[in-house]
Amino acid sequence: MNTPLIIEILLVEDSPEDLELTCRALKNANLSNHIQIARDGAEALDFIFCEGPHAARRIEDTPKLIFLDLKLPKVDGLEVLQRIKGDPRTQHIPVVVLTSSKEQTDVVKSYALGVNSYIVKPVNFESFSRAVQELGMYWLLLNHPPKLDK
């Protein structure tokens, strides 16, 4: 029997620069061992719901945390969030929106859909790095999610 690879963080980001900065910040905090990257909303949904190239995964092997950008190609972040939080198999996964959007409508919609946190990306690397590290530490090490029956 194959032991599933435990994915701790699903990082959904289409910007190569933001992707690199986020990965570097997670690595600096020693939180980069098990990261899956999705570069658009459709790829994220395929991974989360074990479809397409991820059909061999088990949906029970969910990530411990999802960092989700809102402005994504193919399927936007709000739709990804709605699908995650609308499905009983995945609704418990903490989702942190990490976006450049300060639009109040995006904030309100995100919380209405069940986002756990909404962070506007800081402009400078030190602030961005610190924010990602603190979020990762909190959700992966300090937070105690409910144990689910598998």
Secondary structure, DSSP 8 states (H G I E B T S, - for coil): --------EEEE---HHHHHHHHHHHHHTT--SSEEEESSHHHHHHHHTT-GGGTTS-TTS--SEEEE-SS-SSS-HHHHHHHHHTSTTTTTS-EEEEES---HHHHHHHHHTT-SEEEE--SSHHHHHHHHHHHHHIIIII--------
